[in-house]
Amino acid sequence: MNLYACSYDHEDWICYVFAETRGKAKHLFNKFCGGDSDVFVDVRSNFIGKSNIVEIPTVVDCESHKDYPAVLALGGGYESEVG
């Protein structure tokens, strides 16, 4: 399964998505965020890497997600908020 970092083009936060293709990652991200078909075109996705561990498409929305270790193994990871 491929890992993508997804975001809306007008936002500065990202969410990691495991999916077979870039288009499926964008769809899962948009669905997860509650976006409709009008904002789908605003979703940006960047390929991070390929994992043999994760087999089911999923949105990894936080560090406590069961697939977060696979995100870290591929060089991704959420930055801690300072404040």
MDTraj code that builds the backbone (N, CA, C; nanometers):
import mdtraj as md
import numpy as np

residues = "MET ASN LEU TYR ALA CYS SER TYR ASP HIS GLU ASP TRP ILE CYS TYR VAL PHE ALA GLU THR ARG GLY LYS ALA LYS HIS LEU PHE ASN LYS PHE CYS GLY GLY ASP SER ASP VAL PHE VAL ASP VAL ARG SER ASN PHE ILE GLY LYS SER ASN ILE VAL GLU ILE PRO THR VAL VAL ASP CYS GLU SER HIS LYS ASP TYR PRO ALA VAL LEU ALA LEU GLY GLY GLY TYR GLU SER GLU VAL GLY".split()
xyz = np.array([
    [0.0846, -0.1171, 0.0000],
    [0.0000, 0.0000, 0.0000],
    [0.0892, 0.1235, 0.0000],
    [0.0518, 0.2238, -0.0736],
    [0.1282, 0.3480, -0.0821],
    [0.0846, 0.4455, 0.0269],
    [0.1795, 0.5237, 0.0744],
    [0.1503, 0.6270, 0.1730],
    [0.1571, 0.7633, 0.1062],
    [0.0545, 0.8446, 0.1318],
    [0.0478, 0.9805, 0.0785],
    [0.0252, 1.0785, 0.1927],
    [0.0842, 1.1956, 0.1826],
    [0.0545, 1.3064, 0.2725],
    [-0.0470, 1.3931, 0.1990],
    [-0.1661, 1.4050, 0.2538],
    [-0.2747, 1.4772, 0.1871],
    [-0.3114, 1.6029, 0.2644],
    [-0.3551, 1.7030, 0.1895],
    [-0.4023, 1.8276, 0.2499],
    [-0.4870, 1.9014, 0.1469],
    [-0.5597, 2.0006, 0.1940],
    [-0.6279, 2.0926, 0.1024],
    [-0.5285, 2.2013, 0.0663],
    [-0.5348, 2.2502, -0.0558],
    [-0.4334, 2.3453, -0.1014],
    [-0.4341, 2.4770, -0.0246],
    [-0.5413, 2.5093, 0.0448],
    [-0.5492, 2.6341, 0.1214],
    [-0.5210, 2.6132, 0.2710],
    [-0.4790, 2.4920, 0.3088],
    [-0.4494, 2.4601, 0.4490],
    [-0.3009, 2.4263, 0.4648],
    [-0.2492, 2.4422, 0.5856],
    [-0.1085, 2.4108, 0.6083],
    [-0.0897, 2.2837, 0.6906],
    [-0.1958, 2.2100, 0.7194],
    [-0.1859, 2.0832, 0.7916],
    [-0.2014, 1.9670, 0.6944],
    [-0.1496, 1.8515, 0.7320],
    [-0.1578, 1.7334, 0.6471],
    [-0.2190, 1.6170, 0.7243],
    [-0.2566, 1.5159, 0.6501],
    [-0.3053, 1.3911, 0.7076],
    [-0.2482, 1.2790, 0.6211],
    [-0.2008, 1.1738, 0.6842],
    [-0.1420, 1.0627, 0.6104],
    [-0.2499, 0.9627, 0.5702],
    [-0.2398, 0.9158, 0.4463],
    [-0.3381, 0.8218, 0.3928],
    [-0.2658, 0.7070, 0.3231],
    [-0.3002, 0.5843, 0.3614],
    [-0.2537, 0.4665, 0.2894],
    [-0.3598, 0.4307, 0.1864],
    [-0.3197, 0.4217, 0.0605],
    [-0.4124, 0.3885, -0.0473],
    [-0.3344, 0.3293, -0.1641],
    [-0.4071, 0.2619, -0.2535],
    [-0.3438, 0.1992, -0.3694],
    [-0.2983, 0.3012, -0.4727],
    [-0.3733, 0.4114, -0.4864],
    [-0.3405, 0.5140, -0.5864],
    [-0.3559, 0.6533, -0.5252],
    [-0.2985, 0.7510, -0.5930],
    [-0.3097, 0.8909, -0.5506],
    [-0.4560, 0.9354, -0.5478],
    [-0.5324, 0.8973, -0.6486],
    [-0.6737, 0.9349, -0.6550],
    [-0.7544, 0.8770, -0.5400],
    [-0.7267, 0.7522, -0.5041],
    [-0.7975, 0.6904, -0.3916],
    [-0.7585, 0.7568, -0.2606],
    [-0.6326, 0.7967, -0.2479],
    [-0.5889, 0.8680, -0.1274],
    [-0.6621, 1.0013, -0.1155],
    [-0.6723, 1.0733, -0.2257],
    [-0.7423, 1.2009, -0.2242],
    [-0.8894, 1.1818, -0.1877],
    [-0.9519, 1.0776, -0.2410],
    [-1.0926, 1.0492, -0.2117],
    [-1.1120, 1.0164, -0.0632],
    [-1.0276, 0.9278, -0.0084],
    [-1.0390, 0.8913, 0.1329],
    [-1.0183, 1.0118, 0.2237],
    [-0.9198, 1.0942, 0.1910],
    [-0.8921, 1.2139, 0.2698],
    [-1.0118, 1.3086, 0.2672],
    [-1.0639, 1.3351, 0.1495],
    [-1.1762, 1.4274, 0.1350],
    [-1.2993, 1.3746, 0.2081],
    [-1.3245, 1.2452, 0.1974],
    [-1.4376, 1.1830, 0.2665],
    [-1.4189, 1.1921, 0.4184],
    [-1.2980, 1.1633, 0.4655],
    [-1.2666, 1.1690, 0.6081],
    [-1.2881, 1.3106, 0.6629],
    [-1.2503, 1.4110, 0.5854],
    [-1.2607, 1.5503, 0.6298],
    [-1.3999, 1.6086, 0.6093],
    [-1.4904, 1.5315, 0.5498],
    [-1.6271, 1.5784, 0.5304],
    [-1.6452, 1.6692, 0.4111],
    [-1.5466, 1.6708, 0.3215],
    [-1.5557, 1.7553, 0.2035],
    [-1.6502, 1.6970, 0.1000],
    [-1.7096, 1.7834, 0.0201],
    [-1.7964, 1.7355, -0.0870],
    [-1.7189, 1.7325, -0.2183],
    [-1.7874, 1.6982, -0.3247],
    [-1.7195, 1.6831, -0.4537],
    [-1.6618, 1.8144, -0.5055],
    [-1.7147, 1.9282, -0.4597],
    [-1.6634, 2.0578, -0.5049],
    [-1.5218, 2.0856, -0.4552],
    [-1.4877, 2.0367, -0.3364],
    [-1.3543, 2.0635, -0.2816],
    [-1.2551, 1.9512, -0.3100],
    [-1.3013, 1.8425, -0.3726],
    [-1.2110, 1.7323, -0.4062],
    [-1.0941, 1.7817, -0.4905],
    [-1.1195, 1.8752, -0.5805],
    [-1.0134, 1.9261, -0.6679],
    [-0.9088, 2.0054, -0.5904],
    [-0.9412, 2.0458, -0.4663],
    [-0.8478, 2.1211, -0.3832],
    [-0.7561, 2.0308, -0.3012],
    [-0.7784, 1.8992, -0.3068],
    [-0.6961, 1.8060, -0.2293],
    [-0.5620, 1.7862, -0.2996],
    [-0.4556, 1.8000, -0.2232],
    [-0.3207, 1.7761, -0.2729],
    [-0.2661, 1.6512, -0.2053],
    [-0.1910, 1.5716, -0.2798],
    [-0.1324, 1.4507, -0.2208],
    [0.0107, 1.4348, -0.2701],
    [0.0974, 1.3985, -0.1772],
    [0.2377, 1.3747, -0.2085],
    [0.2736, 1.2325, -0.1686],
    [0.3333, 1.1598, -0.2618],
    [0.3748, 1.0226, -0.2359],
    [0.4903, 1.0230, -0.1366],
    [0.4779, 0.9407, -0.0308],
    [0.5822, 0.9300, 0.0708],
    [0.6623, 0.8020, 0.0523],
    [0.5931, 0.6909, 0.0310],
    [0.6615, 0.5634, 0.0157],
    [0.5631, 0.4485, 0.0077],
    [0.6172, 0.3285, -0.0010],
    [0.5362, 0.2084, -0.0152],
    [0.5585, 0.1189, 0.1058],
    [0.4490, 0.0655, 0.1617],
    [0.4556, -0.0207, 0.2795],
    [0.4001, -0.1588, 0.2476],
    [0.4694, -0.2610, 0.2930],
    [0.4182, -0.3973, 0.2814],
    [0.3431, -0.4386, 0.4074],
    [0.3433, -0.3522, 0.5081],
    [0.2784, -0.3816, 0.6348],
    [0.1286, -0.3507, 0.6293],
    [0.0935, -0.2350, 0.5764],
    [-0.0464, -0.1923, 0.5714],
    [-0.1107, -0.2483, 0.4449],
    [-0.2225, -0.3188, 0.4627],
    [-0.2895, -0.3828, 0.3494],
    [-0.4273, -0.3257, 0.3203],
    [-0.4808, -0.2462, 0.4112],
    [-0.6150, -0.1898, 0.3945],
    [-0.6041, -0.0381, 0.3840],
    [-0.6678, 0.0225, 0.2833],
    [-0.6650, 0.1682, 0.2728],
    [-0.7182, 0.2324, 0.4011],
    [-0.6469, 0.3315, 0.4498],
    [-0.6855, 0.3945, 0.5761],
    [-0.6289, 0.5347, 0.5877],
    [-0.6980, 0.6170, 0.6651],
    [-0.6511, 0.7511, 0.6992],
    [-0.5879, 0.7432, 0.8371],
    [-0.4610, 0.7822, 0.8456],
    [-0.3890, 0.7817, 0.9734],
    [-0.3943, 0.9246, 1.0269],
    [-0.4929, 0.9500, 1.1122],
    [-0.5221, 1.0866, 1.1536],
    [-0.4528, 1.1311, 1.2816],
    [-0.3843, 1.0399, 1.3508],
    [-0.3177, 1.0790, 1.4752],
    [-0.2057, 0.9809, 1.5086],
    [-0.1244, 1.0190, 1.6049],
    [-0.0113, 0.9367, 1.6451],
    [-0.0536, 0.8082, 1.7147],
    [-0.1750, 0.8023, 1.7673],
    [-0.2216, 0.6813, 1.8358],
    [-0.2878, 0.5811, 1.7407],
    [-0.2957, 0.6141, 1.6128],
    [-0.3534, 0.5224, 1.5135],
    [-0.2670, 0.3971, 1.5037],
    [-0.3296, 0.2816, 1.4865],
    [-0.2557, 0.1544, 1.4843],
    [-0.1540, 0.1461, 1.3710],
    [-0.1725, 0.2203, 1.2618],
    [-0.0797, 0.2170, 1.1489],
    [0.0235, 0.3295, 1.1523],
    [0.0249, 0.4088, 1.2596],
    [0.1203, 0.5196, 1.2676],
    [0.2659, 0.4730, 1.2643],
    [0.3012, 0.3584, 1.3250],
    [0.4403, 0.3123, 1.3139],
    [0.4848, 0.2919, 1.1686],
    [0.3933, 0.2532, 1.0811],
    [0.4277, 0.2377, 0.9390],
    [0.4557, 0.3737, 0.8754],
    [0.3844, 0.4764, 0.9191],
    [0.4097, 0.6133, 0.8709],
    [0.5506, 0.6547, 0.9111],
    [0.5854, 0.6319, 1.0369],
    [0.7195, 0.6669, 1.0852],
    [0.8282, 0.5898, 1.0116],
    [0.8027, 0.4627, 0.9833],
    [0.9012, 0.3790, 0.9144],
    [0.9299, 0.4306, 0.7736],
    [0.8321, 0.4987, 0.7136],
    [0.8500, 0.5518, 0.5784],
    [0.9017, 0.6956, 0.5781],
    [0.9323, 0.7480, 0.6953],
    [0.9893, 0.8818, 0.7035],
    [0.8881, 0.9912, 0.7265],
    [0.7625, 0.9558, 0.7456],
    [0.6592, 1.0551, 0.7751],
    [0.6474, 1.0728, 0.9240],
    [0.5509, 1.1519, 0.9636],
    [0.5252, 1.1729, 1.1058],
    [0.4726, 1.3105, 1.1330],
    [0.3843, 1.3174, 1.2295],
    [0.3270, 1.4466, 1.2674],
    [0.4237, 1.5219, 1.3572],
    [0.4288, 1.6521, 1.3387],
    [0.5128, 1.7365, 1.4226],
    [0.4336, 1.7734, 1.5465],
    [0.4986, 1.7735, 1.6591],
    [0.4331, 1.8143, 1.7835],
    [0.4059, 1.9637, 1.7791],
    [0.2893, 1.9999, 1.8308],
    [0.2543, 2.1416, 1.8363],
    [0.3278, 2.2057, 1.9514],
    [0.3855, 2.3208, 1.9243],
    [0.4561, 2.3951, 2.0272],
    [0.3632, 2.5050, 2.0765],
    [0.3518, 2.5185, 2.2045],
    [0.2651, 2.6253, 2.2494],
    [0.2270, 2.6168, 2.3852],
])
top = md.Topology()
chain = top.add_chain()
for i, resn in enumerate(residues, 1):
    res = top.add_residue(resn, chain, resSeq=i)
    for name in ("N", "CA", "C"):
        top.add_atom(name, md.element.get_by_symbol(name[0]), res)
traj = md.Trajectory(xyz[None], top)
